[in-house]
Amino acid sequence: MKFGNIDISEFKKFKDQIDKMNNEKLDEFMERLTRQLATIVLSRAIFNTPVISGDLRRGWTGGVDMAPAVYVASTKVEKAGKMYSILLRNGMYYASYVEYGHSQQVGRYVPAIKKRLVNPWVKGQFMAEKAVVFARNNFIKIGQIELERFLKKNLNV
């Protein structure tokens, strides 16, 4: 259709493309964004985790050496209302002690380190908390990148 010198056919095509984007497409976008953020959080958590034997780092991916993106791709995205989530956890029994810190008995001899304990409290490493803060601080940039990919794929922008 033409009105004077204005051709609105492109606007009509654009409107039709937007109308075609239904909840499935938006769910697809939100799942992709959730996986992208989860991959970043998991990568940072693994990087922030101290290494003695490597077991604690492997604990983030179920006890096996696996790339964070591969692990996240195999994990289910849960949807509750408008909220999307992926559960990331470290399965090692002592992970929470390393994360948040723990008390210890001063003077106790530890054969593994061949020393007696001196401090009553060991500070936490906050590897998961630091990873979440990093993702939260970069959320807008990550979201913009994913939104651009989504629009290019679905709206031919």
Buried (B, 14 or more C-beta within 10 A) or exposed (E): EEEEEEEEEEEEEBEEBEEEBEEEBEEBBBBBBBBBBBBBBBBBBBEBBEEEEEBBBBBBBEEEEBEBBEBBEEBEBEEEEEEBEBEBEBEBEEBBBBBEEEEBEEEEEEEEEEEEBEEEEEEBBBBBBBBBEBBEEEEEEBEEEBEEBBBEEBBEE
